[in-house]
Amino acid sequence: MRLSGEQQAVVAAAREGGVREVRVVFLDYNGLPRARSVMIDRLPQAFERGINFSSPTVDFNSRDLFPPAAAFDLASPDFWAIPDPATYRPAPGETGVGQLLADLAGAGGAPWEGCPRTALRRAAERAAGRGIAFNAGFEPEGYLFRDTGDGVELVGAPRFATADGLEVAPAFMRDLLTYLATAGVPVEQWSEEYGPGQVEVNLRYTAPPAAADGLVIYRLAFRSLARRHGLLGSFMPKPFEDQAGSGLHVHLSASPPDEPETNLFDDPGDELGLSTLGRQALAGLLAHGAALTALGASTVNSYRRFLPGSWAPTHIMYAYASRAAFVRIPERETARRLELRIGDGACNPYLYLTGILAAMVDGIERGLDPGPPLPGDVGTTAGAGAAPAVPPTLDRALEALEADQVMSDALGSVIFEEYIRVKRSEWEAYRKHVPEWDREWYLRRY
């Protein structure tokens, strides 16, 4: 059995550390983690051959149901999850259990065209071919709830960035931050967001594939450690009508591949501090904004966040400093970057970042101009001016994605077509559902 030095080192470290099993994890098209746990004696085989999964695993919707006309069915051949030794970590909250993230391969070992992680790596390589190394930093928001069995209870009171808010679930936060430090996922800062028990963490920027891996590790740890503290950790975008929603902001910058300290988005002489390259990348994000919404705001519930005055974008435009913008240009005192604010923590970050990189490269290649920023309160319909509205529903966002050739080329036909099928099945299930709200409003009135 031929293993690389890095693979051999992981096997040796796991055995020496008393690890009895290792979870091999990848994300399906919904962004949900799928996994199998292999015994330590089989880990060398997993590295060499991978672990087989049925093809429909990536094609399930978020209820584990097949979408109509799915490309993969019970007769489809397996794909193989090949663990990446660079991602080896202890599993959060477990003793004697390791964790690895995986790439997906076909039966012959070649990269599978339906692998989200491979699609992102391909997008990053395309940018590098143009002399651009993009950086991405995620800012995820999520809630901690008490699970009552019959539902959930809010933790604490609504506060925003208070000192008392830093004491929300202190034992949980201590374990989470300790785990992330040992797992090599640097946290720059954290605070309680406006919702009761809502936590926001700033993960340090890095290359897009590593940034997506770091977010996956963070989400797994947040949910797993919450359970061990008797809590429910959730990245649902809008859990309650009268409470703040949870977003996933992405901070974006660029440098030459061999000069990481050089910021290609920075121009001290520009009014916004943005270079021509930065403006072109920004214009690309706006040009593909509706399609990116389908990738970043990937659930029916996501669209309940986009309300005027809610700190979530309602129109596809950019502004200086405003946290209601689709793309925010942070204050000049900070490093030049773009902050894309449309996504949430339910998305598949590999697919979302693939689309983001493709949009920025397209803007650069076509030399697009974003025009001037919108002034004033862009969080209102009047303030947004003539800017196009954010798609109001998942269905409308998917229509925009389906019509976007740049996104199709970046994701590849397998992912592009199956993602749309999977998410349309979610929309159709929602459209057919008759909720209690309908009966409360109409049953005795008509």
C-alpha positions, 0 to 999 in steps of 0.5 A: 500500500503506497501512502504519501509521507503526509498520509503516513504521518496522519495515520501514525499520529492518529494511532499514537493519539489513541484514535479509534475511528476517523470521520470522513466528511464532505458537503452535499449540494445543500451544504449539509455534511455527509460522513462515514466513520472508518476504524483506525486500521482501515484509515490507510485504505481510505487514503489510498482508495477512498470511501464509497458513497452512493451517487444520490448522496449529493443529490438529496434535498435537505429532507433526504428526498430525491428531486424529480429527474435527478441525474443520480438514482439507485442504479448510478455508480458510486463515487469515492470520498478521498480524505485530504490529510492536510485537513486532519483534526480531532473531531469536536467534543469527542475522545478517540475520534478524528476528522478529515475533509474529503475530495470526491473521485470517480471509481478510477480515482480521477477527480469527480466533476460533481465535487464542490471542493474540486470546483472551488480549487479549479476557480482559484487556479483559474484566477492564479493563472491571471496573476491573482490570488484571492483571499476570503474571510468568513464572518458567520452568524449563528444562534444558540438555543435550548432544545425543549423537545417540543421546540426551542427557547431563546438563550438570554436577551437581545443585546448587541456587542455588549460586555454581558453578551460575551458571557453567553454560554461561557463554557460552550464558547470557551470550548469552541474557541479552544477547539478552533485554536487547536484545529488551526482555524484562527478566530480574529474576534467574536461577539454576541449579535443582536439576537438573544444567544446569537454569536458572530465570529470573524474567521481570519482570511486565507486562500478560498479553498482553505477558507471554505474548509475552515468554515466547515470545521467551524460549523461542525464544531459549533453544532457538535459542541453546542449539543454537548452543552445541552444546547442547539446550535443553528445557522438557520437564516431566519429562525423567528419572525421577530428576531434578527436573522443570521448571515454569512458575510464574506470579506474578499481581497487579492494579492499576486500569488508570490506577494501575499503582502501586496493588496491588489485591491488597494489604491491610496489615491482613489476616493474609496481606496479601490484600485481598478482591479478592485473596482472591476472585481466589485462590478463582477459581483454586482453583475452576477449578484442575482445568481450569487444569491441563489448560491449564498442564500440557498434555502426558502427561509433565506429570503425572509432576511432581506427586509428594509432596515434589517442590516441585510441587503434588499438591492444589488448595489454597493455603498461605502460603509453601509451594512445594508449594502449588497457589497460593502466597502469598509471604512478607509482606515481598514485594509481594502477589501470587499464585503459581500453580505448576501449569503448565510450559513446554510449554504455550501461554501465551496459552491458559493466561493466558486461563484464569487471567484468566477464573478470577480474574474469575469468582471476583471476580464471584461473590465466592468465598471461598478459606477458610483456608490449609492449614498445615504440609507441604502437599506430602504427602497428609496435609498437603493434608487434604481438598483435591481432588487435582490430576488424575493424568493429562492425560485426567482434566484434559481431562475437567475442562476440558471440563466448565468453562463459564467456560473455554469462554466465555473461550477461545471454541468454536473454541479450546476444542473443538479444544484438547481434540481435539488433546490427547486425540489425544496421550493416546490415542496414549500410552494405546495405546503399549506401552513397554519398561517393560511388557515388562521387568515382564510378558513373562517373568512371565506 
